[in-house]
Amino acid sequence: MSAQTDCFVHDRLPPREQWPQMRYDLPELRLPDRLNLVEELLDKAADKGWADRPMLRSPKITLTYADARERVDRIARVLVEDLGLVPGNRVLLRGGNSIGMALAWLAVVKAGMVAVATMPLLRARELGEIIDKAQPAVALCDAKLVDELQLAREGRPGLREIVLFNAPDQAGSLAVRAAQKPGDFAACPTAADDIALLAFTSGTTGKPKAAVHSHRDVLASCEAWPRHVLKATPDDIVMGSPPLAFTFGLGGLLVFPMWAGASVYFPDIPYTPEAMVKLIGEVGATICYTAPTFYRQMAPFARQHGVPTLRQCVSAGEGLPDATRQLWKQATGIEMLDGIGATEMFHIFISSAGADVRPGAIGKVVPGYQAKVVDDEGQEVPRGTVGKLAVIGPTGCRYLDDARQSNYVQGGWNFPGDAFVQDADGYFFYQARADDMIITAGYNVGGPEVEDALLRHPAVAECGVVGKPDEDRGMIVKAFCVLKPGHEPGPELVKALQDHVKATIAPYKYPREIEFLPSLPRTETGKLQRFKLRQAAR
């Protein structure tokens, strides 16, 4: 029986026939029907001998698992006793990566509410769309980011209160209220299928969607990729750039370290490539999460300063060009751990590490999941053939009140929207987003493959490749390039880059048009917004 008395999310789930089939094939995925995610990860840490081990680190403070539990319990009491929230209420969370943000997220979920974390760079209009969709009763907001949220709240009386965190001395702040509460709170007795969070997609294709995930979904994710591929230990110190409001960041920088008894370091300054490399050395970080573009920018600083404690470097969020993988390996000696996941699936479902890495491949399917490459009718295609990726496992897509559900889930399988090739050994090779495949004069060209070739040229810092409508060829390959300092755009460089691509990959894949830009459009999580490049190309 559900403990969530506010059924807003449950009532707006897709019709049952549109749900993905959930598979719990491994023994560790067969979880009890009643569980609270935070009780499992935080309250039971003491039973595993982790109570006095560090959990959350910053330049100013380190909290053990026992310290964090006490603070989470105080915040949970504020939510229930002061703010009058009940299980199932949505709580909007607005903040960058910090101990305060992590504690607030854990308290919301432990108290049985639904966490709605939002990217820190969102403006009032975007926040307003999320508020309209999720209907949160209360917001917990970093004091530095409250202005846009206050603007978004105007005319939306359903969001009845904004409580500030990371404002320890401010009257009415979360810290001041929590300090007056006892440090014990019994976790809400949620059903495993009660909702823990709404995760808004990062908007690479336009209007974001809200993916719904239960307590069972998140804990099952812990038993898949972290257990079988990442293999973190209690001695690991984790760092990274993806926001906690992004499922890549929530898993990598909070949930998965807690599952392993590890600790996470949150800096008090924004990451730059050089600052991250230096902090890895100062903190002794052993696991790093960031996007391929950031690894590429970090590589010269890693070569200069060294990263002696680092043992795992996880890349996800967008396709990893092999040029970037090799650049990082040359700089550090570390074989990057690539993975593909989805907000809709919570986290990574195809990945390989260490000796299992194959050049150019993302990896094999993560234990607990099944994946195949299919045609437009959903029939599996022969190995070596380009098709659409279909995935099934212990997590799956359920959108909140969104007609696009039937696009993502078909016949019980999840279709993340990616074009892949699977080889005879079961390795998956990313081609492009399915809608980014460029069909030019009858040839299929994957934008990421052309991008990888361009990135191997010494003049190119970043690039994005899309199809541009063309009367004669249907489409042509068009590249948008950001140049490294010291290189000037011009016809000579265009020809040099075109010749370079022709010499690197099949000549028909070369970009017939190249445009130089000062920067590329990206989401807050670092993903390239190819839809904006396609609009520009048209």
FILUM-758547 format. One record per residue (C-alpha): z, x, y. Coordinates in Angstrom, 1 decimal. Each point is the difference from the previous one (the first is absolute). Example, Ala and Ser with C-alpha at 12.3 -4.5 7.8 and 13.67 -1.06 7.14 Angstrom:
<pts>
+--------+--------+--------+
:     zz :     xx :     yy :
+--------+--------+--------+
:    7.8 :   12.3 :   -4.5 :
:   -0.7 :    1.4 :    3.4 :
+--------+--------+--------+
</pts>
This chain:
<pts>
+--------+--------+--------+
:     zz :     xx :     yy :
+--------+--------+--------+
:    0.0 :    0.0 :    0.0 :
:   -0.9 :    1.3 :    3.4 :
:    2.8 :    1.1 :    2.4 :
:   -2.4 :   -0.5 :    3.0 :
:    0.9 :   -3.3 :    1.7 :
:   -2.7 :    0.4 :    2.7 :
:   -3.2 :   -0.6 :   -2.0 :
:   -2.5 :    0.7 :    2.8 :
:   -1.7 :    2.9 :   -1.9 :
:    0.2 :   -1.6 :   -3.4 :
:   -1.6 :   -3.2 :    1.4 :
:   -2.9 :    2.0 :    1.4 :
:   -0.9 :    2.1 :   -3.0 :
:   -3.6 :   -0.6 :   -1.4 :
:   -0.5 :   -2.6 :   -2.6 :
:    1.1 :    1.3 :   -3.5 :
:   -3.6 :    0.1 :   -1.2 :
:   -0.8 :    2.6 :    2.7 :
:    2.9 :    2.3 :   -1.0 :
:   -0.8 :    3.3 :   -1.7 :
:    1.1 :    0.4 :   -3.5 :
:    3.1 :    2.2 :   -0.2 :
:    0.3 :    2.5 :   -2.9 :
:    3.3 :    1.5 :   -1.1 :
:   -1.3 :    2.1 :   -2.9 :
:    2.4 :    2.9 :    0.1 :
:    3.7 :   -0.4 :   -1.0 :
:    1.2 :    1.2 :    3.4 :
:   -2.0 :   -2.8 :    1.8 :
:    1.9 :   -2.8 :   -1.8 :
:    2.5 :   -0.6 :    2.6 :
:    2.7 :   -2.7 :    0.0 :
:   -0.7 :   -3.4 :    1.6 :
:    2.8 :    0.4 :    2.4 :
:    0.2 :    3.2 :    2.1 :
:    0.3 :    1.1 :    3.6 :
:   -2.1 :    3.0 :    0.9 :
:    2.6 :    1.7 :    2.3 :
:    2.8 :   -0.7 :   -2.5 :
:   -2.0 :    1.9 :   -2.6 :
:   -1.0 :    2.9 :    2.2 :
:    3.1 :    0.4 :    2.2 :
:    3.1 :   -1.7 :   -1.4 :
:   -0.7 :    1.4 :   -3.5 :
:   -0.5 :    3.6 :    1.3 :
:    3.7 :    0.7 :   -0.5 :
:   -0.3 :   -0.8 :   -3.7 :
:   -2.7 :    2.7 :   -0.3 :
:    2.2 :    2.6 :    1.6 :
:   -1.9 :   -0.1 :    3.4 :
:    2.7 :   -1.4 :    2.3 :
:    0.7 :    3.3 :    1.7 :
:   -3.6 :    1.3 :   -0.1 :
:   -1.9 :   -0.1 :    3.3 :
:   -2.3 :   -3.0 :    0.5 :
:   -1.1 :   -0.2 :    3.6 :
:   -0.3 :    3.1 :    2.2 :
:   -0.8 :    0.6 :    3.7 :
:    0.6 :    2.8 :    2.4 :
:    3.3 :   -1.6 :    1.1 :
:    1.4 :   -1.5 :   -3.3 :
:   -0.2 :   -0.1 :   -3.7 :
:    1.1 :   -3.1 :   -1.9 :
:    1.0 :    0.1 :   -3.6 :
:   -0.9 :   -2.9 :   -2.3 :
:    3.6 :   -1.2 :    0.4 :
:   -0.2 :    0.3 :    3.8 :
:   -3.3 :   -1.9 :    0.1 :
:    1.4 :   -2.8 :   -2.2 :
:    2.9 :   -0.5 :    2.4 :
:   -2.3 :   -0.2 :    3.0 :
:   -2.4 :   -2.3 :   -1.7 :
:    2.9 :   -2.3 :   -1.0 :
:    1.2 :   -0.2 :    3.6 :
:   -3.4 :   -0.9 :    1.3 :
:   -0.4 :   -2.6 :   -2.8 :
:    3.2 :   -1.6 :    1.2 :
:   -1.4 :   -0.2 :    3.6 :
:   -3.1 :   -1.7 :   -1.3 :
:    2.0 :   -2.7 :   -1.9 :
:    3.2 :   -0.3 :    2.0 :
:   -1.2 :    0.5 :    3.6 :
:   -3.6 :   -1.0 :   -0.1 :
:    0.4 :   -2.8 :   -2.5 :
:   -3.0 :    1.0 :   -2.1 :
:   -0.4 :   -1.4 :   -3.5 :
:   -1.9 :    1.3 :   -3.0 :
:   -3.8 :   -0.4 :    0.5 :
:    0.1 :    0.3 :    3.8 :
:   -2.5 :    2.5 :    1.3 :
:    1.3 :    2.9 :    2.1 :
:   -2.5 :    1.9 :    2.1 :
:    0.7 :    3.8 :    0.1 :
:   -1.5 :    2.1 :    2.7 :
:    0.5 :    3.7 :    0.1 :
:   -1.4 :    3.4 :   -0.8 :
:    1.3 :    2.1 :   -3.0 :
:    3.7 :    0.5 :    0.5 :
:    3.3 :   -0.4 :   -1.8 :
:    0.6 :   -3.1 :    2.1 :
:   -3.2 :   -1.6 :   -1.1 :
:    0.7 :    0.9 :   -3.7 :
:    3.5 :   -1.5 :    0.1 :
:   -1.2 :   -3.2 :    1.7 :
:   -2.7 :   -0.5 :   -2.6 :
:    2.4 :    0.5 :   -2.9 :
:    2.6 :   -2.4 :    1.5 :
:   -2.6 :   -2.8 :    0.5 :
:   -1.1 :    0.2 :   -3.6 :
:    3.5 :    0.4 :   -1.5 :
:    1.0 :   -3.1 :    1.9 :
:   -2.8 :   -2.0 :   -1.7 :
:   -2.2 :   -0.3 :    3.1 :
:   -3.7 :    1.0 :    0.3 :
:   -0.7 :    3.2 :    1.8 :
:   -3.0 :   -0.1 :    2.4 :
:   -0.5 :    3.5 :    1.2 :
:   -2.5 :    0.6 :    2.8 :
:   -1.8 :    3.1 :    1.1 :
:    1.7 :    1.6 :    3.1 :
:   -3.3 :    0.3 :    2.0 :
:   -0.8 :   -3.7 :   -0.2 :
:   -0.3 :   -1.8 :    3.4 :
:    1.3 :   -3.4 :    0.9 :
:   -3.2 :   -1.9 :   -1.0 :
:    0.0 :    1.5 :   -3.5 :
:    3.8 :   -0.5 :   -0.4 :
:   -0.5 :   -3.6 :    1.1 :
:   -2.5 :   -0.6 :   -2.8 :
:    2.5 :    1.4 :   -2.5 :
:    2.8 :   -2.2 :    1.4 :
:   -2.3 :   -3.1 :   -0.2 :
:   -0.9 :    0.8 :   -3.6 :
:    3.5 :    1.1 :   -1.3 :
:    2.2 :   -2.2 :    2.1 :
:    2.9 :    2.4 :    0.2 :
:    3.4 :   -1.3 :    1.1 :
:    1.3 :    3.3 :    1.3 :
:   -1.4 :    3.4 :    0.9 :
:    1.7 :    3.4 :   -0.4 :
:   -1.7 :    2.4 :    2.4 :
:    0.3 :    3.6 :    1.0 :
:    1.3 :    0.1 :    3.5 :
:   -3.0 :    2.1 :    1.1 :
:   -2.5 :   -2.5 :   -1.2 :
:    1.4 :   -3.3 :    1.3 :
:   -2.2 :   -0.7 :    3.0 :
:   -3.1 :   -1.1 :   -1.9 :
:    2.1 :   -2.1 :   -2.4 :
:    1.6 :   -1.8 :    2.9 :
:   -3.4 :   -0.8 :    1.4 :
:   -1.1 :   -1.2 :   -3.4 :
:    3.1 :   -2.2 :   -0.3 :
:   -0.9 :   -2.0 :    3.2 :
:   -0.9 :   -3.5 :   -1.0 :
:    1.1 :    0.5 :   -3.5 :
:    3.5 :   -1.6 :   -0.2 :
:    0.1 :    0.3 :   -3.8 :
:    0.8 :    3.7 :    0.4 :
:    3.5 :   -0.7 :    1.3 :
:    1.5 :    3.4 :    0.5 :
:   -1.0 :    3.7 :    0.2 :
:    2.7 :    2.5 :   -1.0 :
:   -0.4 :    3.6 :    0.9 :
:    0.6 :    3.0 :   -2.3 :
:    0.0 :    3.7 :    0.8 :
:    2.1 :   -1.2 :    3.1 :
:    3.5 :    1.0 :   -1.2 :
:    1.8 :   -0.6 :    3.3 :
:   -1.8 :   -3.0 :    1.2 :
:    2.0 :   -3.3 :    0.1 :
:   -1.3 :   -2.4 :   -2.7 :
:   -2.0 :    2.7 :   -1.8 :
:   -0.1 :    0.1 :   -3.8 :
:    2.2 :    3.0 :   -0.1 :
:    2.7 :   -1.5 :    2.2 :
:    0.0 :   -3.2 :   -2.0 :
:    0.0 :    1.8 :   -3.3 :
:    2.9 :    2.2 :    0.9 :
:    2.2 :   -3.0 :    0.1 :
:   -0.8 :   -1.1 :   -3.5 :
:    1.5 :    1.1 :   -3.3 :
:   -2.2 :    2.4 :   -2.0 :
:   -0.4 :   -2.1 :   -3.1 :
:   -2.5 :   -2.8 :   -0.6 :
:   -1.0 :   -1.5 :   -3.4 :
:   -3.8 :    0.1 :   -0.4 :
:   -1.6 :   -3.4 :    0.1 :
:   -0.6 :   -1.1 :   -3.6 :
:   -3.7 :   -0.3 :    0.4 :
:   -2.4 :   -0.9 :   -2.8 :
:   -2.4 :    2.9 :   -0.9 :
:   -2.8 :   -2.2 :    1.3 :
:    1.6 :   -0.8 :    3.4 :
:   -1.8 :    1.6 :    2.9 :
:    1.1 :    3.3 :    1.3 :
:   -2.6 :    0.7 :    2.6 :
:   -3.2 :   -1.0 :    1.8 :
:   -2.3 :    3.0 :    0.5 :
:   -2.7 :   -0.5 :    2.6 :
:   -3.2 :    1.9 :   -0.8 :
:   -0.9 :    2.7 :    2.4 :
:   -3.1 :   -1.6 :    1.5 :
:   -2.8 :    2.3 :   -1.1 :
:   -2.3 :   -3.0 :   -0.4 :
:    1.3 :   -2.1 :    2.9 :
:    2.6 :   -2.8 :   -0.1 :
:    3.1 :    1.1 :   -2.1 :
:    1.2 :   -1.9 :   -3.0 :
:    3.6 :   -0.4 :   -1.2 :
:    0.5 :    1.2 :   -3.6 :
:    3.0 :   -1.5 :   -1.7 :
:    2.2 :    2.2 :   -2.3 :
:    3.0 :   -0.9 :   -2.0 :
:    3.1 :    2.0 :   -1.1 :
:   -1.7 :    0.4 :   -3.4 :
:   -3.2 :    1.3 :    1.5 :
:    1.6 :    2.8 :    1.9 :
:    2.3 :    1.1 :   -2.9 :
:   -2.9 :   -0.2 :   -2.4 :
:   -2.0 :    2.3 :    2.3 :
:    2.9 :    2.5 :   -0.3 :
:   -0.5 :    0.0 :   -3.8 :
:   -3.7 :    0.7 :    0.2 :
:   -1.4 :    2.7 :    2.3 :
:    3.3 :    1.7 :    1.0 :
:    1.2 :    0.2 :   -3.6 :
:   -3.3 :    1.1 :   -1.7 :
:   -1.8 :    2.0 :    2.7 :
:    2.2 :    1.1 :    2.9 :
:    3.1 :    0.8 :   -2.1 :
:    2.4 :    0.6 :    2.9 :
:    3.5 :    1.2 :   -0.7 :
:    3.4 :   -0.4 :    1.8 :
:   -0.5 :    3.5 :    1.4 :
:   -3.2 :   -1.0 :    1.9 :
:   -0.1 :   -0.2 :    3.8 :
:   -2.8 :   -2.3 :    1.1 :
:   -1.8 :    0.0 :    3.3 :
:   -3.1 :   -1.7 :    1.3 :
:   -1.9 :   -1.8 :    2.8 :
:   -0.9 :   -3.5 :   -1.4 :
:    2.1 :   -2.7 :    1.8 :
:    2.6 :   -1.9 :   -2.0 :
:   -1.8 :   -3.1 :    1.2 :
:   -3.0 :    1.1 :   -2.2 :
:    0.6 :   -0.4 :   -3.8 :
:   -1.2 :    3.6 :   -0.5 :
:    2.9 :    1.1 :    2.2 :
:    2.5 :   -2.5 :   -1.2 :
:   -0.5 :    1.2 :   -3.6 :
:   -0.4 :    3.7 :    0.7 :
:    2.7 :    0.4 :    2.7 :
:    2.7 :   -2.5 :   -1.2 :
:   -0.3 :   -1.9 :   -3.2 :
:   -1.4 :    2.6 :   -2.3 :
:    2.5 :    2.8 :    1.1 :
:    2.9 :   -2.4 :   -0.5 :
:   -1.3 :   -0.9 :   -3.5 :
:    0.1 :    3.8 :   -0.8 :
:    3.3 :    0.8 :    1.8 :
:   -1.9 :    2.2 :    2.4 :
:    0.4 :    0.2 :    3.8 :
:   -2.3 :   -0.6 :    3.0 :
:   -0.2 :    1.8 :    3.3 :
:   -0.9 :   -1.9 :    3.1 :
:   -0.7 :    2.1 :    3.1 :
:    1.0 :   -1.0 :    3.5 :
:   -3.4 :    1.1 :    1.5 :
:   -3.5 :   -1.2 :   -0.8 :
:   -1.8 :    2.0 :   -2.6 :
:   -2.8 :    2.3 :    1.0 :
:   -1.7 :    2.1 :   -2.7 :
:    1.7 :    3.2 :    1.2 :
:    3.4 :   -1.7 :    0.4 :
:   -0.2 :   -1.5 :   -3.5 :
:   -0.7 :    3.4 :   -1.6 :
:    2.8 :    1.6 :    1.9 :
:    2.5 :   -2.8 :   -1.0 :
:   -1.0 :    0.3 :   -3.6 :
:    1.2 :    3.6 :    0.1 :
:    3.1 :   -0.7 :    2.0 :
:    1.1 :   -3.0 :   -2.1 :
:   -1.1 :    1.4 :   -3.3 :
:   -2.1 :   -3.1 :   -0.8 :
:   -1.4 :   -0.1 :   -3.5 :
:   -2.2 :   -3.1 :    0.2 :
:   -2.3 :   -1.0 :    2.9 :
:   -2.0 :   -3.2 :    0.6 :
:   -2.7 :   -0.3 :    2.5 :
:   -3.7 :   -0.9 :    0.4 :
:   -2.9 :    2.3 :   -0.7 :
:   -0.9 :    0.5 :    3.7 :
:    3.6 :    1.3 :    0.7 :
:   -0.1 :    2.4 :   -3.0 :
:   -3.3 :    1.4 :    1.4 :
:    1.6 :    0.6 :    3.4 :
:    3.2 :    1.4 :   -1.6 :
:   -1.9 :    2.6 :   -2.2 :
:   -0.3 :    2.8 :    2.6 :
:    3.7 :   -0.3 :    0.9 :
:    1.0 :    0.0 :   -3.7 :
:   -2.0 :    3.2 :   -0.4 :
:    1.7 :    1.5 :    3.0 :
:    3.6 :   -1.1 :   -0.6 :
:    0.1 :   -0.6 :   -3.7 :
:    1.6 :   -3.0 :   -1.9 :
:    2.0 :    1.8 :   -2.7 :
:    2.1 :   -2.9 :   -1.1 :
:   -2.8 :   -2.6 :   -0.2 :
:   -1.0 :   -1.0 :   -3.6 :
:   -1.7 :   -3.4 :    0.4 :
:   -2.4 :   -1.1 :    2.7 :
:   -1.0 :   -3.6 :   -0.3 :
:   -3.2 :   -1.3 :    1.7 :
:   -0.8 :   -3.7 :    0.2 :
:   -0.9 :   -2.6 :    2.6 :
:   -3.6 :    0.9 :    0.0 :
:   -2.5 :    2.0 :   -2.1 :
:    0.8 :    3.7 :   -0.5 :
:   -3.1 :    2.2 :    0.6 :
:   -0.2 :    2.8 :   -2.5 :
:   -0.6 :    2.3 :    2.9 :
:    3.4 :   -0.9 :    1.4 :
:    1.6 :    0.4 :   -3.5 :
:   -1.4 :    3.6 :   -0.3 :
:    0.9 :    0.9 :    3.6 :
:    3.6 :   -0.9 :   -0.7 :
:    0.1 :    1.7 :   -3.3 :
:   -1.4 :    3.2 :    1.5 :
:    2.7 :   -0.2 :    2.8 :
:    3.0 :   -0.7 :   -2.3 :
:   -0.9 :    0.5 :   -3.6 :
:    1.0 :   -3.7 :   -0.7 :
:   -2.3 :   -2.4 :   -1.8 :
:    0.2 :   -3.2 :    2.0 :
:    1.0 :   -3.2 :   -1.8 :
:   -2.5 :   -2.7 :    0.9 :
:    0.4 :   -3.7 :   -0.5 :
:   -1.4 :   -3.3 :    0.8 :
:    2.2 :   -3.0 :    0.5 :
:   -0.1 :   -3.1 :    2.2 :
:    2.4 :   -2.0 :    2.1 :
:   -0.9 :   -2.9 :   -2.2 :
:    1.1 :    1.9 :   -3.1 :
:    3.0 :    1.6 :    1.8 :
:   -0.9 :    3.6 :   -1.0 :
:   -2.0 :    2.5 :   -2.0 :
:   -1.8 :   -1.1 :   -3.2 :
:   -2.5 :    2.8 :   -0.5 :
:    1.1 :    3.6 :    0.3 :
:    0.4 :    3.4 :   -1.8 :
:    2.1 :    3.0 :    0.7 :
:    0.1 :    3.7 :   -0.9 :
:   -2.1 :    1.1 :   -3.0 :
:   -1.4 :   -3.6 :   -0.3 :
:   -1.8 :    0.3 :    3.3 :
:   -3.8 :    0.0 :   -0.3 :
:   -2.2 :    1.1 :    3.0 :
:   -1.3 :   -2.9 :    1.9 :
:    1.9 :   -2.6 :   -1.9 :
:    3.0 :   -2.0 :    1.2 :
:    1.4 :    0.0 :   -3.5 :
:    0.6 :   -2.3 :   -3.0 :
:    1.7 :   -3.4 :    0.0 :
:    3.8 :    0.2 :    0.4 :
:    1.9 :   -1.0 :   -3.2 :
:    0.9 :   -3.7 :    0.3 :
:   -3.3 :   -0.9 :    1.6 :
:   -3.5 :   -0.6 :   -1.3 :
:   -3.2 :    0.6 :    2.0 :
:   -3.7 :   -0.4 :   -0.5 :
:   -3.2 :    0.2 :    2.0 :
:   -2.0 :   -3.2 :   -0.1 :
:   -3.2 :   -1.6 :    1.4 :
:   -0.2 :   -3.0 :    2.3 :
:    0.6 :   -2.4 :   -3.0 :
:    3.2 :    1.8 :   -1.0 :
:   -1.6 :    1.7 :   -3.1 :
:    1.0 :    3.6 :   -0.6 :
:   -2.9 :    2.4 :    0.7 :
:   -0.9 :    3.1 :   -2.1 :
:    2.0 :    3.1 :    0.8 :
:   -1.7 :    2.0 :    2.7 :
:   -1.2 :   -3.1 :    1.8 :
:    1.1 :   -1.0 :    3.5 :
:    1.8 :   -3.4 :    0.1 :
:    3.0 :   -1.8 :    1.4 :
:    3.5 :    1.0 :   -1.0 :
:    2.1 :   -2.6 :   -1.7 :
:    3.7 :    0.6 :   -0.7 :
:    2.8 :   -1.8 :   -1.9 :
:    3.6 :    1.0 :   -0.5 :
:    3.7 :   -0.8 :    0.9 :
:   -0.9 :   -0.6 :    3.6 :
:   -2.7 :   -2.1 :    1.6 :
:   -1.4 :   -1.7 :    3.1 :
:    1.5 :   -3.2 :    1.3 :
:   -0.8 :   -0.7 :    3.7 :
:    2.1 :   -2.2 :    2.2 :
:   -2.0 :   -3.1 :    0.8 :
:   -3.4 :    1.7 :    0.1 :
:   -3.4 :   -1.2 :   -1.2 :
:   -1.0 :    3.6 :   -0.8 :
:    2.2 :   -0.1 :   -3.1 :
:   -3.0 :   -1.1 :   -2.1 :
:   -1.9 :    3.0 :    1.2 :
:    2.6 :    2.5 :   -1.2 :
:    1.1 :   -1.7 :   -3.3 :
:   -2.7 :   -1.1 :   -2.5 :
:    0.7 :   -0.9 :   -3.6 :
:    3.5 :    1.3 :    0.3 :
:   -1.2 :    3.5 :    1.0 :
:    0.5 :    1.6 :    3.4 :
:   -3.1 :    1.2 :    1.9 :
:    1.2 :    2.5 :    2.7 :
:   -3.5 :    0.2 :    1.4 :
:   -0.9 :    3.5 :   -1.0 :
:   -3.2 :    1.3 :   -1.7 :
:    0.7 :    2.5 :   -2.8 :
:   -1.5 :    1.9 :   -2.9 :
:    2.0 :    0.6 :   -3.2 :
:   -1.0 :    2.9 :   -2.2 :
:    0.1 :    0.3 :   -3.7 :
:    3.5 :    1.5 :    0.1 :
:    1.4 :   -2.8 :    2.0 :
:    0.1 :    1.7 :    3.4 :
:   -0.7 :   -2.2 :    3.0 :
:   -2.2 :    1.3 :    2.8 :
:    0.2 :   -1.7 :    3.3 :
:   -3.4 :   -0.9 :    1.6 :
:    0.9 :   -2.2 :    3.1 :
:    1.4 :   -3.2 :    1.0 :
:   -2.2 :   -2.5 :   -1.8 :
:   -1.3 :   -1.3 :    3.4 :
:   -0.6 :    3.6 :    1.1 :
:   -2.6 :    0.9 :   -2.6 :
:   -3.1 :    0.9 :    1.8 :
:   -3.2 :   -1.2 :   -1.6 :
:   -2.9 :    1.9 :    1.6 :
:   -3.5 :   -0.2 :   -1.3 :
:    1.3 :   -1.2 :   -3.4 :
:    2.6 :    2.9 :   -0.3 :
:    3.7 :   -0.6 :   -0.2 :
:    1.9 :    2.4 :    2.3 :
:    3.8 :    0.2 :    0.3 :
:    1.2 :    0.7 :    3.5 :
:    2.9 :    2.2 :   -1.2 :
:   -2.3 :    2.3 :   -1.9 :
:   -2.1 :    0.7 :    3.2 :
:    3.3 :    0.4 :    1.9 :
:    1.2 :    2.6 :   -2.5 :
:   -3.3 :    2.0 :    0.4 :
:    0.3 :   -0.1 :    3.8 :
:    3.6 :    1.1 :   -0.1 :
:   -1.1 :    3.2 :   -1.8 :
:   -1.9 :    1.1 :    3.2 :
:    2.1 :    2.2 :    2.3 :
:   -0.8 :   -2.0 :    3.1 :
:    1.3 :   -3.4 :   -1.3 :
:    3.7 :   -0.9 :    0.5 :
:   -0.3 :   -3.7 :   -1.0 :
:   -2.8 :   -2.4 :   -0.9 :
:   -0.7 :   -3.6 :   -1.0 :
:   -3.2 :   -1.1 :   -1.7 :
:   -1.4 :   -3.6 :   -0.1 :
:   -3.2 :   -1.8 :   -0.5 :
:   -2.1 :   -1.1 :    3.0 :
:   -2.5 :   -2.8 :   -0.4 :
:   -3.6 :    1.3 :   -0.1 :
:   -3.2 :   -2.0 :   -0.1 :
:   -1.9 :    2.5 :   -2.3 :
:    2.8 :    1.2 :   -2.4 :
:    2.4 :   -3.0 :    0.1 :
:    2.7 :    2.4 :    1.1 :
:    0.2 :    3.6 :    1.1 :
:    3.0 :    2.3 :   -0.4 :
:    1.7 :    0.6 :    3.4 :
:    2.7 :    2.5 :    0.6 :
:    2.6 :    0.1 :    2.8 :
:    1.4 :    3.5 :    0.4 :
:    2.9 :    1.5 :    1.9 :
:   -0.6 :    3.7 :    0.6 :
:    2.4 :    2.9 :   -0.1 :
:    0.7 :    1.9 :    3.2 :
:   -2.7 :    2.5 :    0.9 :
:   -2.9 :   -2.2 :   -1.3 :
:   -2.3 :   -1.9 :    2.3 :
:   -1.9 :   -3.2 :   -0.9 :
:   -3.8 :    0.1 :    0.2 :
:   -3.2 :   -0.3 :   -1.9 :
:    0.3 :    3.5 :   -1.5 :
:    3.4 :   -0.9 :   -1.5 :
:   -1.3 :   -3.4 :   -1.3 :
:   -2.8 :    1.8 :   -1.9 :
:    2.5 :    2.7 :   -1.3 :
:    2.3 :   -2.7 :   -1.3 :
:   -2.9 :   -2.0 :   -1.6 :
:   -1.3 :    3.2 :   -1.7 :
:    3.5 :    0.8 :   -1.2 :
:    0.4 :   -3.4 :   -1.6 :
:   -3.4 :    0.3 :   -1.7 :
:    1.0 :    3.3 :   -1.4 :
:    3.4 :   -1.3 :   -1.2 :
:   -0.9 :   -3.4 :   -1.6 :
:   -3.2 :   -1.9 :   -0.9 :
:   -2.3 :    0.3 :    3.0 :
:   -0.6 :   -3.8 :    0.2 :
:    3.7 :   -0.4 :    0.9 :
:   -0.2 :    1.9 :    3.3 :
:    1.0 :   -1.8 :    3.2 :
:   -3.2 :   -0.9 :    1.9 :
:    2.1 :   -0.5 :    3.1 :
:    3.0 :    1.9 :    1.2 :
:    2.1 :   -1.0 :    3.0 :
:    2.8 :    2.2 :    1.4 :
:    3.3 :   -1.6 :    1.1 :
:    3.2 :    1.4 :    1.5 :
:    2.0 :   -1.9 :   -2.7 :
:   -0.4 :   -2.5 :   -2.8 :
:    1.5 :   -3.5 :   -0.1 :
:    2.9 :    0.0 :   -2.4 :
:    2.9 :   -2.4 :   -0.9 :
:    3.5 :    1.0 :    0.6 :
:    0.2 :    1.2 :   -3.6 :
:   -2.9 :    2.4 :    0.6 :
:   -2.6 :   -2.0 :   -1.8 :
:   -3.5 :    0.2 :    1.4 :
:   -1.2 :   -3.4 :    1.4 :
:   -3.5 :    0.1 :   -1.3 :
:   -0.6 :   -3.6 :    1.1 :
:    0.2 :    1.3 :    3.6 :
:   -2.5 :    2.7 :   -0.7 :
:   -2.3 :   -2.6 :   -1.6 :
:    0.3 :   -2.1 :    3.1 :
:   -0.8 :    3.1 :    2.1 :
:   -3.0 :    0.9 :   -2.2 :
:   -1.5 :   -3.5 :    0.4 :
+--------+--------+--------+
</pts>
